[in-house]
Amino acid sequence: MKSLLSKNVTIVEGGGIERSAQEYASHHMLSDMKFVSTLSSELLEHRVTEYRDSATSLLISVNTTEAGKTYRSLETAILTKRDGEWKIAHLHWSTAM
């Protein structure tokens, strides 16, 4: 996942903020990936709007944990294209039970 992030990515999640791919990787990227891999997800909407060298992605899903808790997840990403490669420059996750 780290290879998908720009080096100076901003990640907003759960009231916190991380300001680089390295900061996110050293804090809780692996635990996020492990948690997400345990979820059952139903995609409700995924909309991507591409501009010249940038794009926005809005993803809305309903996720169910192994314990049976269900919540709605919203994810907004801003991507930038550099040297023909798309990288995530900003990522914001929020959830509602």
Helices and strands as residue ranges (DSSP letters): G 2-4, E 5-13, E 16-18, H 21-27, H 29-37, E 40-50, E 54-64, E 70-82, E 85-96
